[in-house]
């Protein structure tokens, strides 16, 4: 998560809450907040980034709370979905979870994967953040 945020100048000590849930909880969250009645791998919840800012401009807009702490937001990962994806992609679960956590942070910094170009960009940025561990397992 730090490696995903570092290139954009996110202040040291910025807090991101990481939560693992089961498929039922993830489906409920996805239905409630995205109107999609199915589970998903990762959701991000944050309101700190001004509209249409992403990356460094988004990080520069972060403002500490009254206690001096910058709280970027929450990243929620479905542990069962991450495990299924790891098997399908033939990577370790830890590598898949690291990628999803990085992906969630990128969302909190204003990146979007709703278009093909945005998706490709976020995959590349996420893989750059987690390093070579997410490459396919040989076999």
MORA-V503802 format. One record per residue. N is the residue number from 0. RES is the residue in one small letter. PHI is phi as a letter, one per 20 degrees, with the letter a starting at -180 (999 if undefined). Layout:
BEGIN
n,res,phi
N,RES,PHI
N,RES,PHI
END
This chain:
BEGIN
n,res,phi
0,x,999
1,x,f
2,x,f
3,x,f
4,x,e
5,x,g
6,x,f
7,x,d
8,x,m
9,x,f
10,x,g
11,x,g
12,x,n
13,x,f
14,x,d
15,x,c
16,x,e
17,x,d
18,x,c
19,x,d
20,x,c
21,x,e
22,x,f
23,x,f
24,x,f
25,x,f
26,x,f
27,x,f
28,x,f
29,x,f
30,x,f
31,x,f
32,x,e
33,x,c
34,x,l
35,x,d
36,x,e
37,x,b
38,x,f
39,x,b
40,x,e
41,x,b
42,x,c
43,x,c
44,x,c
45,x,a
46,x,c
47,x,e
48,x,e
49,x,f
50,x,g
51,x,m
52,x,d
53,x,b
54,x,m
55,x,g
56,x,f
57,x,f
58,x,f
59,x,f
60,x,e
61,x,f
62,x,c
63,x,f
64,x,f
65,x,g
66,x,e
67,x,n
68,x,e
69,x,e
70,x,d
71,x,f
72,x,q
73,x,d
74,x,d
75,x,d
76,x,d
77,x,e
78,x,f
79,x,f
80,x,f
81,x,f
82,x,f
83,x,f
84,x,f
85,x,f
86,x,f
87,x,f
88,x,e
89,x,l
90,x,c
91,x,f
92,x,f
93,x,f
94,x,f
95,x,f
96,x,f
97,x,f
98,x,f
99,x,f
100,x,f
101,x,f
102,x,g
103,x,f
104,x,f
105,x,f
106,x,f
107,x,f
108,x,e
109,x,n
110,x,f
111,x,c
112,x,d
113,x,f
114,x,d
115,x,f
116,x,f
117,x,f
118,x,f
119,x,f
120,x,f
121,x,f
122,x,f
123,x,f
124,x,f
125,x,f
126,x,f
127,x,f
128,x,f
129,x,e
130,x,n
131,x,f
132,x,f
133,x,e
134,x,f
135,x,g
136,x,f
137,x,f
138,x,q
END
